């Protein structure tokens, strides 16, 4: 049966003496479906908000008010490494095999310890990553969009600068989420701020698509897996659902309002119980039906998005819940997996890669294997090369000229057909007893064109045949692009029917 797993983290001392909670546990692995359970815990961690990242093999947790990151192995269930940095860490984000860190001084680092200039003048409080971009939010109210390939550039002389800097917020940015779309026109991100607003961005273009105003500051947001809506939790305990493509869509060409028009959001779909406190973190399941919220009194609440019913308590961790991270329910198809995490070195760029193959590569029928076992050049490669060489090279200018010439010639043919029809009608009026198949008429065209001789038989229209050696030779291939309902012969300056 397909299961769905998520991780949670806590920060701060225990709220009460609870023997049911594992001692010194700071990170929890939960199973949401089919039944909620907590099979694994990781100890000796106090993880602040936006400082937890989970991969298929490891868990990365930055420590509260420290410059260290704890690395845990999911397979062994223990701490594998402790990595120390030069500045206190305020946020982390994971994309594939790269861990991004936002520091107290406004810098962004990767696992290879590539430090960027201090483009943020205050702490980087939140981050979100896509396969090609990293979005960072800061206490200085700015949002920066970075290119991941440039951040991972091996050349140490290259300056790392953000591609976009967005500065529409007027207070500290508290949360940033981003869609995984790679289309430049549909990839959006949502940012929340203490100025009581959320802004929807096209982060590649740096354009604000919509501004939403809330009654109180928004502490955290999360995005629907299909980017149909986003969910927000405010400091007064209200829970909001903002649909982007509802009956009155906020985005897209069907939106009735301009992008610069701010929208007031006032109706909440739920309110957090007073004993739990305002939500510190949110996340939504991969099917988009369940919303989870973590609270300062230790509760993890479940919200059913289909019925919008009241919340139910899934767990109580006896400490402030600071992070909720869902794990992809389907495993990836990568040929290798990481066994151990190599600590970054500040002064050296030489690393050892330790990876485990997940399948037997020798048994797979790969392209390299076919080329290795074949004699000479493989036949498939030769056939593909021959097909490429046989394809004609399209000349756009020549094709357009030929198309224009064909249109002009068809216009002339249609004019001659109209003259033919009128001539046949006159012949029938002049001699009604003469059969149409035996009538011969000569019509001289006023236009200087090659002539066409058309013959009809009692058995119907014959297929066209071309008489060579008459008329303009360039006229023949240009005119005959399809079947003409008669036999056509070219003469000097007249059309004979």
Buried (B, 14 or more C-beta within 10 A) or exposed (E): EEEBBBBBBBBEEBBEEEEEBBEEBBBBBBBBBEEEEBEBBBBBBBBBBBBBBBBEBBBBBBBBEBBEBBBBBBEEBEBBBEBEBEBBBBBBBBBEEBBBBBBBBBBBBBBBBBBBEEBBEBBBBBBBBBEEBBBBBBBBBBBBBBBBEBBEEEEEEEEBEBBBEBEBBEBBBBBBBBBEEEEEEEBBBBBBBBBBBBBBBBBBEBEBBBBBEBBEBBBBBBBBBEBEBBBBBBBBBBBBBBEBBEEEBBBEEEBEEEBEEEBEBEEBBBEBBEEBBBBBBBBBBBEBEBBBBBBBBBBBBBBBBEEEEEBEEBBBBBBBBBBBBBBEBEEEEEEEBBBBBBBBEEEEEEEEEEEEEEEEEEEEEEEEEEEEEEEEEBEEBEEEEEEEEEEEEEEEEEEEEBEEBBEEBBEBBEBBBEBBEEBBEEBBEEEEEEEEEEBEBEBEBEEEBBBBBBBBEEEEBEEBEBEEEBBEEEBBEBBBEEEBEBBBBBBEEEBBB
